[in-house]
Amino acid sequence: MDVPLVREVQSVLARAGYGPGSGLTVEVHGDGVRVGWHADALVRPTIAAHADDPEVAGLARMDGIRAVLDRALLSVFREAGLLAVHAPGGEVLVTRAGRPAPDGPAPV
Protein backbone atom coordinates (compact mmCIF):
# COMPACT_ATOMS: atom_id res chain seq x y z
CA MET A 1 0.00 0.00 0.00
CA ASP A 2 1.43 3.39 -1.05
CA VAL A 3 0.26 5.65 1.78
CA PRO A 4 2.44 8.58 0.57
CA LEU A 5 0.70 8.37 -2.83
CA VAL A 6 -2.73 8.41 -1.18
CA ARG A 7 -1.74 11.53 0.75
CA GLU A 8 -0.29 13.12 -2.38
CA VAL A 9 -3.50 12.43 -4.33
CA GLN A 10 -5.59 13.88 -1.50
CA SER A 11 -3.34 16.95 -1.40
CA VAL A 12 -3.52 17.43 -5.18
CA LEU A 13 -7.31 17.18 -5.01
CA ALA A 14 -7.53 19.67 -2.13
CA ARG A 15 -5.31 22.19 -3.95
CA ALA A 16 -7.57 21.87 -7.00
CA GLY A 17 -10.66 22.59 -4.87
CA TYR A 18 -11.87 19.01 -4.45
CA GLY A 19 -11.80 18.82 -0.67
CA PRO A 20 -14.16 17.26 1.85
CA GLY A 21 -17.75 17.34 0.67
CA SER A 22 -16.79 17.09 -3.02
CA GLY A 23 -18.13 13.54 -3.24
CA LEU A 24 -14.75 12.21 -4.36
CA THR A 25 -13.37 9.06 -2.80
CA VAL A 26 -9.72 8.01 -2.72
CA GLU A 27 -8.90 4.32 -2.27
CA VAL A 28 -5.75 2.26 -2.56
CA HIS A 29 -5.85 0.07 -5.66
CA GLY A 30 -2.86 -2.19 -6.30
CA ASP A 31 0.22 0.02 -6.76
CA GLY A 32 -1.93 3.09 -7.26
CA VAL A 33 -4.97 4.98 -6.12
CA ARG A 34 -8.52 4.87 -7.41
CA VAL A 35 -10.46 8.14 -7.38
CA GLY A 36 -14.21 7.95 -7.77
CA TRP A 37 -17.17 10.27 -7.49
CA HIS A 38 -20.40 9.46 -5.73
CA ALA A 39 -23.16 11.80 -6.77
CA ASP A 40 -25.69 10.93 -4.06
CA ALA A 41 -26.03 14.56 -3.00
CA LEU A 42 -27.01 15.48 -6.58
CA VAL A 43 -28.89 12.36 -7.62
CA ARG A 44 -31.50 12.32 -4.87
CA PRO A 45 -32.75 15.90 -5.45
CA THR A 46 -32.64 15.35 -9.23
CA ILE A 47 -34.81 12.25 -8.97
CA ALA A 48 -37.21 14.00 -6.60
CA ALA A 49 -37.49 17.04 -8.90
CA HIS A 50 -38.01 14.95 -12.05
CA ALA A 51 -39.94 11.98 -10.67
CA ASP A 52 -42.63 12.29 -13.36
CA ASP A 53 -40.08 12.52 -16.19
CA PRO A 54 -39.78 9.23 -18.13
CA GLU A 55 -36.09 10.04 -18.67
CA VAL A 56 -35.30 10.31 -14.95
CA ALA A 57 -32.92 7.34 -15.13
CA GLY A 58 -30.79 9.18 -17.67
CA LEU A 59 -30.74 12.28 -15.49
CA ALA A 60 -29.71 10.24 -12.46
CA ARG A 61 -26.64 8.81 -14.23
CA MET A 62 -25.19 12.33 -14.56
CA ASP A 63 -23.19 11.24 -17.63
CA GLY A 64 -22.28 14.78 -18.67
CA ILE A 65 -21.12 15.81 -15.23
CA ARG A 66 -19.13 12.60 -14.88
CA ALA A 67 -17.41 13.15 -18.25
CA VAL A 68 -16.42 16.71 -17.37
CA LEU A 69 -15.21 15.70 -13.91
CA ASP A 70 -13.21 12.82 -15.38
CA ARG A 71 -11.42 15.16 -17.80
CA ALA A 72 -10.77 17.68 -15.02
CA LEU A 73 -9.32 15.03 -12.71
CA LEU A 74 -7.06 13.65 -15.44
CA SER A 75 -5.74 17.14 -16.07
CA VAL A 76 -5.23 17.93 -12.36
CA PHE A 77 -3.25 14.74 -11.73
CA ARG A 78 -1.17 15.01 -14.89
CA GLU A 79 -0.27 18.62 -14.11
CA ALA A 80 0.89 17.39 -10.70
CA GLY A 81 3.26 14.94 -12.41
CA LEU A 82 1.20 11.82 -11.75
CA LEU A 83 0.01 9.23 -14.26
CA ALA A 84 -3.79 9.22 -14.47
CA VAL A 85 -5.96 7.04 -16.71
CA HIS A 86 -9.65 6.43 -17.28
CA ALA A 87 -10.99 3.30 -15.62
CA PRO A 88 -14.19 1.35 -16.13
CA GLY A 89 -17.02 2.54 -13.94
CA GLY A 90 -16.18 6.22 -14.24
CA GLU A 91 -13.17 6.18 -11.98
CA VAL A 92 -9.64 7.50 -12.46
CA LEU A 93 -6.62 5.40 -11.59
CA VAL A 94 -3.56 7.31 -10.42
CA THR A 95 0.04 6.13 -10.08
CA ARG A 96 3.40 7.79 -9.93
CA ALA A 97 4.82 8.61 -13.34
CA GLY A 98 6.76 5.69 -14.76
CA ARG A 99 4.59 3.04 -13.07
CA PRO A 100 1.76 1.37 -14.95
CA ALA A 101 -1.73 2.07 -13.68
CA PRO A 102 -3.16 -1.03 -11.94
CA ASP A 103 -5.75 -2.71 -14.14
CA GLY A 104 -6.02 0.46 -16.17
CA PRO A 105 -6.00 1.10 -19.88
CA ALA A 106 -3.23 2.97 -21.60
CA PRO A 107 -3.06 6.71 -20.90
CA VAL A 108 -5.26 8.88 -23.08
C-alpha positions as CSV (number, residue, x, y, z in Angstrom):
1,M,0.0,0.0,0.0
2,D,1.4,3.4,-1.1
3,V,0.3,5.7,1.8
4,P,2.4,8.6,0.6
5,L,0.7,8.4,-2.8
6,V,-2.7,8.4,-1.2
7,R,-1.7,11.5,0.8
8,E,-0.3,13.1,-2.4
9,V,-3.5,12.4,-4.3
10,Q,-5.6,13.9,-1.5
11,S,-3.3,16.9,-1.4
12,V,-3.5,17.4,-5.2
13,L,-7.3,17.2,-5.0
14,A,-7.5,19.7,-2.1
15,R,-5.3,22.2,-3.9
16,A,-7.6,21.9,-7.0
17,G,-10.7,22.6,-4.9
18,Y,-11.9,19.0,-4.4
19,G,-11.8,18.8,-0.7
20,P,-14.2,17.3,1.8
21,G,-17.8,17.3,0.7
22,S,-16.8,17.1,-3.0
23,G,-18.1,13.5,-3.2
24,L,-14.7,12.2,-4.4
25,T,-13.4,9.1,-2.8
26,V,-9.7,8.0,-2.7
27,E,-8.9,4.3,-2.3
28,V,-5.8,2.3,-2.6
29,H,-5.8,0.1,-5.7
30,G,-2.9,-2.2,-6.3
31,D,0.2,0.0,-6.8
32,G,-1.9,3.1,-7.3
33,V,-5.0,5.0,-6.1
34,R,-8.5,4.9,-7.4
35,V,-10.5,8.1,-7.4
36,G,-14.2,7.9,-7.8
37,W,-17.2,10.3,-7.5
38,H,-20.4,9.5,-5.7
39,A,-23.2,11.8,-6.8
40,D,-25.7,10.9,-4.1
41,A,-26.0,14.6,-3.0
42,L,-27.0,15.5,-6.6
43,V,-28.9,12.4,-7.6
44,R,-31.5,12.3,-4.9
45,P,-32.7,15.9,-5.5
46,T,-32.6,15.3,-9.2
47,I,-34.8,12.2,-9.0
48,A,-37.2,14.0,-6.6
49,A,-37.5,17.0,-8.9
50,H,-38.0,15.0,-12.0
51,A,-39.9,12.0,-10.7
52,D,-42.6,12.3,-13.4
53,D,-40.1,12.5,-16.2
54,P,-39.8,9.2,-18.1
55,E,-36.1,10.0,-18.7
56,V,-35.3,10.3,-15.0
57,A,-32.9,7.3,-15.1
58,G,-30.8,9.2,-17.7
59,L,-30.7,12.3,-15.5
60,A,-29.7,10.2,-12.5
61,R,-26.6,8.8,-14.2
62,M,-25.2,12.3,-14.6
63,D,-23.2,11.2,-17.6
64,G,-22.3,14.8,-18.7
65,I,-21.1,15.8,-15.2
66,R,-19.1,12.6,-14.9
67,A,-17.4,13.1,-18.3
68,V,-16.4,16.7,-17.4
69,L,-15.2,15.7,-13.9
70,D,-13.2,12.8,-15.4
71,R,-11.4,15.2,-17.8
72,A,-10.8,17.7,-15.0
73,L,-9.3,15.0,-12.7
74,L,-7.1,13.6,-15.4
75,S,-5.7,17.1,-16.1
76,V,-5.2,17.9,-12.4
77,F,-3.2,14.7,-11.7
78,R,-1.2,15.0,-14.9
79,E,-0.3,18.6,-14.1
80,A,0.9,17.4,-10.7
81,G,3.3,14.9,-12.4
82,L,1.2,11.8,-11.8
83,L,0.0,9.2,-14.3
84,A,-3.8,9.2,-14.5
85,V,-6.0,7.0,-16.7
86,H,-9.6,6.4,-17.3
87,A,-11.0,3.3,-15.6
88,P,-14.2,1.4,-16.1
89,G,-17.0,2.5,-13.9
90,G,-16.2,6.2,-14.2
91,E,-13.2,6.2,-12.0
92,V,-9.6,7.5,-12.5
93,L,-6.6,5.4,-11.6
94,V,-3.6,7.3,-10.4
95,T,0.0,6.1,-10.1
96,R,3.4,7.8,-9.9
97,A,4.8,8.6,-13.3
98,G,6.8,5.7,-14.8
99,R,4.6,3.0,-13.1
100,P,1.8,1.4,-15.0
101,A,-1.7,2.1,-13.7
102,P,-3.2,-1.0,-11.9
103,D,-5.8,-2.7,-14.1
104,G,-6.0,0.5,-16.2
105,P,-6.0,1.1,-19.9
106,A,-3.2,3.0,-21.6
107,P,-3.1,6.7,-20.9
108,V,-5.3,8.9,-23.1
